[in-house]
Amino acid sequence: MKRVVDELNEFGPSRIGPGVPPPMDEERARAWCQALAEGHYENFSVLSALVPTRMRGDFASVYAFCRWADDLGDEAGSPGEERLKLLAWWRGELQACFDGAPRHPVMVALRPTIVAHGLPMKPFTDLISAFEEDQVKVRYATWDELLSYCTRSADPVGRLVLAVFGLATTERCALSDRVCTALQLVNHVQDVQRDILDRDRIYLPAECTAAIPNFESRLRKSAELGYACDQQFLDEYRAAVRPMVDRCWKLLDEGRPLLPMLTDEAHSVIRLFIEGGERLLGNIEAWHLETCIHRPKLSRTERGMLVMRAWWGARAPRWMRIGGPARGPATAGNGATGGTQ
């Protein structure tokens, strides 16, 4: 599967725009989006094996929109002005889709999903605005700043998932927001090393790292080395990351009451998100929070077990569904050693 950046030559602004007929019909476009969704690794996949067959095209089109927007903001062109222009083009393609005249294959696939489920435009534009923010803001001073970013970079995805299931009430959306914010924060903790090296971004709020002398230079050096630049840094780094990890656990706990409010089909899909986040947090803790030098992730075996657990959970009596795994690090088979090298 070609990456989105490779497909810009064929489906980018030089080829897709006003007055240009769509390069694919709806059937081909939806198949194309499903192939994109199935060919890309994600910690928390929108298109898991638990999505009902009749809804896979809808979920794939939503995923493809998110994937394109994310890659336009992270991978395509050069950071800053060039990516902002690409995201502005993507916003224009979204508007054409909502106007009933989709042009890009993603939008051709997305249009019937929008119509069938009455999806609003705001979650889509919120996602684009978050990726636009990434072009101009690469450091966060406070928790409030970071959480504001999460309300646009993550929460809209959960709201769209609920809307496709026909379950997007105010109460459910509020609980979903807690889950999605937690999952975004988990990604930020997981990707500290990659973010600083590949994108010059630090999502850890400065109010958590202010007590660490020369934090940014020591973080960058440790990320490049793959081990701590000095003996003290890992202890300081763990102390800085601990509040974010604790906040993730708390948000996931607060979001769990969403599960008994769902249909059986939605229950398994959303339970997979929650327990995937919990498992990844456990792996991060098993690596002693040392994400400045290592990127913990879910193994293929862990992912398969989570899918089976969520599938089976949706078939259990409802009184058995609310509880989750005990908090704590995952220790089996992760190879964690911790410490400096």
C-alpha angles and dihedrals in degrees: 000000000000117000120248091252090058091051093055090088089060103031104020132108093282090062105026121058148099114333094014115117117234112269091222137038120233097267094051093042093054092048089049092052091048091052089051092051094047094047100054127079115232131172090221108024118202088203103054125155087262095069109106113253094240090056100044094095091053094048091045092054092050090047092049091053090052093044093051093046092048094048093046087056097042110027114018121090121331124323117267124016098016093052091044089057091051091049090049088053089050090051088053091051089051091052090051088051093053089045088060097252106098117180110171115074090241090054092045088056093042097051097075089046091054092048097043095049101029093239115188122229097232099080089053095048091045089058091050091049091054092053089047088054089055088064095058105025122053100155130055122208101190144020090248091058092049094046090050088056091050092054087064103030099046116006094067090062092059091046091052091049090053091046093053088052089048092242104109102131121152092252095048093046091053091054092044089054090059091053095046094046088051092051091050091051090048088055091049091053092045094049102045093115095046095043095055095044102039103029107017089236130139116189096177104106113249090231087068095047102035093101092059111091113234089355099170097048092045091047092051093048092049091048091052094047097043090227135065115290089220137007096253099049098076092054091050092045093050090052090052094048096044095080091054092049091048090050090052092054091048094049092049090050090050091049096051095084085072091074100071089049092063137086117252092259095049092042094064094045095049094039087059090057093050097045092042088057091047092050093049090049088052090053091049090052091047087058089053092248090289095146092138087077104023138034111220114203143168116277122225089253092052092049091051092049091050091052091050092047092051092045092051092043092059089057096049121096110279094246089063096053107074101070122083139193118299114264115258143094122301106239108171117102100343098115093223116168103162126195131078124307 
